[in-house]
Amino acid sequence: MRYMFGPSIMEKPSARTFFFGYGSLMYPSGINGRGMRKDYKKTDLQTAQLKGFARGLFARSFNMCLYYGIKEDPTSVINGVIFEVQDNYDYTRLMISEGAHVSFGEYSVYKLADVTDRISAVNLPPDSKVFVVVPVTVTEIGFMPVDYVLRVWEGIQFWGKDFVKEFLATGGRQYDQKLIEDRITYSRRFYKESAKITKLEVLSTHVRKRKGIRNSNKPARQRLQ
């Protein structure tokens, strides 16, 4: 007998659940391949704007690489793409792929936010709700995944020059020489901060042992911010 196990199914937060993508969720090939049943095409997507958030590479995943994230900024407006999630199964698969499923617990990379009232420049059904994933921890300490930035850069090109220009003006990165140079800078900064954390943990462990205090169980990835 073959057993099939997986994370629990999560219910969509609303009957008509739409997602605002601002990174790899802005084009069909970035949305598909996440285990969802629906095969998205360009006709399933709409461009839109999100008010009150700034975009950047400050969502750090389990592999210590930085991915696109957003953070609160009342003066900022970013562009992106909206698509509808069809059912609970697809919603669950999307949450897993984004590191936002409830099973991740304290190790979650993103969390869900309702941004229905902050969406503009798009036509949606009146009973719709729009959601977005925001980083659990906003940080710029991590590795620069050049291949990821390249995939997003290439993926959004079919939206046209105006969309791409707005993307670059609102925290998006293009694949160029500066990106390669920044990768080195980000790596050096990450190793420098990692060394600080390691040194502090060694000292802390020594002091705790002398005082008979147990070490903290807080994950190292949360301490490195």
C-alpha positions in Angstrom: 0.0 0.0 0.0 1.3 3.4 -0.9 0.7 6.3 1.5 0.6 9.9 0.4 1.2 12.6 3.1 1.5 16.3 2.8 0.8 19.6 4.6 -2.7 20.3 5.7 -5.0 22.0 3.3 -5.5 25.7 4.0 -8.8 27.4 3.2 -8.8 30.5 1.0 -9.2 33.6 3.1 -12.2 34.7 0.9 -14.6 33.3 -1.7 -12.9 35.3 -4.5 -9.2 35.3 -3.5 -6.8 37.3 -5.6 -3.0 37.6 -5.2 -0.8 40.6 -5.9 2.6 39.4 -7.2 5.5 41.8 -7.1 8.4 39.4 -7.9 8.3 35.9 -9.4 4.5 36.0 -9.3 4.3 38.5 -12.0 4.4 36.2 -15.1 3.0 32.8 -16.0 6.2 30.7 -15.8 6.8 32.2 -12.3 3.3 31.3 -11.1 3.1 27.9 -12.7 5.3 25.0 -11.5 4.3 25.5 -7.8 2.0 22.5 -7.7 -1.2 24.4 -8.4 -3.8 22.6 -10.7 -4.6 25.7 -12.8 -2.2 26.5 -15.6 -2.0 30.3 -15.7 -1.7 32.2 -19.0 -1.2 35.9 -19.6 -4.9 36.4 -20.1 -5.4 35.3 -16.4 -3.3 38.1 -15.2 -3.8 41.8 -14.8 -1.3 44.6 -14.0 -2.1 46.7 -10.9 -0.5 49.0 -8.4 -0.1 48.6 -4.6 0.0 51.7 -2.4 1.8 52.0 0.9 4.6 49.4 0.3 8.2 49.6 -0.9 9.8 46.7 -2.9 13.3 45.3 -2.5 15.4 42.2 -2.0 14.8 41.8 1.7 13.0 38.6 2.2 15.5 35.9 3.3 14.7 32.3 2.8 15.9 29.1 4.4 19.0 29.0 2.1 20.0 32.5 3.3 19.3 34.0 -0.2 17.4 37.2 -0.5 14.2 37.4 -2.6 11.8 40.2 -3.4 9.8 41.4 -0.4 7.8 44.5 0.5 7.7 46.6 3.6 5.4 49.4 4.8 6.1 52.8 3.3 3.3 55.3 3.1 5.0 57.3 0.3 5.6 54.4 -2.0 3.5 52.8 -4.9 4.7 49.7 -6.6 3.5 47.9 -9.7 2.8 44.2 -10.0 0.3 41.6 -11.3 -2.9 40.3 -9.9 -4.3 36.8 -10.4 -7.1 34.7 -8.9 -6.5 31.6 -6.8 -9.0 29.0 -7.9 -9.5 26.7 -4.9 -8.2 25.7 -1.5 -5.8 23.1 -3.0 -4.1 25.7 -5.2 -4.1 28.2 -2.3 -2.3 25.6 -0.1 0.3 24.9 -2.8 0.9 28.6 -3.3 1.4 29.1 0.4 3.9 26.2 0.6 5.9 27.5 -2.4 6.1 30.9 -0.7 7.2 29.6 2.6 4.0 30.9 4.2 2.1 27.7 5.0 1.1 27.3 8.6 3.2 24.2 8.9 6.4 26.3 8.7 5.6 28.0 12.0 8.4 30.1 13.3 10.5 29.3 10.2 8.0 31.0 7.8 9.6 33.3 5.2 6.4 35.2 4.4 3.1 36.0 6.0 -0.2 36.9 4.4 -1.6 40.5 4.4 -5.0 41.8 3.1 -4.3 44.7 0.8 -7.7 45.0 -0.9 -8.0 48.7 0.0 -4.5 49.5 -1.3 -4.9 48.1 -4.8 -5.6 50.4 -7.7 -5.3 50.5 -11.5 -7.2 47.3 -12.0 -10.8 46.0 -12.4 -11.9 43.3 -10.0 -15.3 41.8 -9.1 -17.0 43.6 -6.2 -16.8 40.6 -3.9 -13.0 40.2 -4.4 -10.3 40.3 -1.8 -6.7 40.9 -2.7 -3.8 39.5 -0.7 0.0 39.7 -0.7 2.8 38.0 1.1 5.2 40.1 3.1 8.4 39.0 4.7 8.2 37.8 8.3 11.6 39.5 8.9 12.7 42.4 6.7 16.5 42.2 6.1 19.2 42.9 3.5 21.7 40.5 5.1 21.9 37.4 2.8 23.2 36.1 -0.5 22.2 37.8 -3.8 20.6 35.0 -6.0 21.6 36.3 -9.4 19.7 33.5 -11.2 16.5 34.4 -9.4 16.8 38.1 -10.3 17.5 37.2 -13.9 14.4 35.0 -14.1 12.2 37.8 -12.8 13.8 40.3 -15.1 13.3 38.1 -18.1 9.8 37.0 -17.0 8.3 40.5 -16.8 9.6 41.7 -20.2 6.3 40.8 -22.1 4.4 43.4 -20.0 6.2 46.1 -22.0 8.7 48.9 -21.5 6.5 51.1 -19.3 5.9 48.3 -16.9 9.5 47.3 -16.7 10.5 51.0 -16.3 8.1 51.3 -13.3 9.5 48.1 -11.9 13.0 49.4 -11.9 11.9 52.7 -10.4 10.2 50.9 -7.5 12.8 48.6 -6.1 13.2 46.1 -8.9 16.6 45.0 -10.2 17.8 44.3 -13.7 20.4 41.8 -14.8 23.5 43.9 -15.4 27.1 44.3 -14.3 26.1 46.2 -11.1 24.0 43.2 -10.0 27.1 41.0 -10.2 29.1 43.6 -8.2 26.4 43.8 -5.6 26.4 40.1 -5.2 29.9 40.3 -4.0 29.1 43.1 -1.6 26.1 41.3 -0.2 28.1 38.1 0.3 30.9 40.0 2.2 28.3 41.7 4.4 26.6 38.4 5.1 29.8 36.7 6.1 30.8 39.7 8.3 27.5 39.6 10.1 27.6 35.8 10.4 31.1 36.1 12.0 29.7 38.5 14.6 26.8 36.2 15.4 29.1 33.2 15.8 31.5 35.2 18.1 28.7 36.4 20.2 27.2 32.9 20.5 30.5 31.4 21.5 30.9 34.1 24.2 27.3 33.7 25.3 27.6 29.9 25.5 30.7 30.3 27.7 29.0 32.7 30.0 25.9 30.6 30.2 27.9 27.5 31.1 29.7 29.3 33.9 26.3 30.5 35.2 24.6 27.2 34.6 22.1 28.7 32.2 20.7 26.7 29.3 21.3 28.0 25.8 18.5 29.8 23.9 16.4 27.7 21.5 15.7 30.6 19.2 16.7 29.7 15.7 19.9 31.3 14.4 18.2 32.5 11.3 16.0 34.8 13.4 19.0 36.1 15.3 20.8 37.1 12.1 18.8 40.1 11.1 
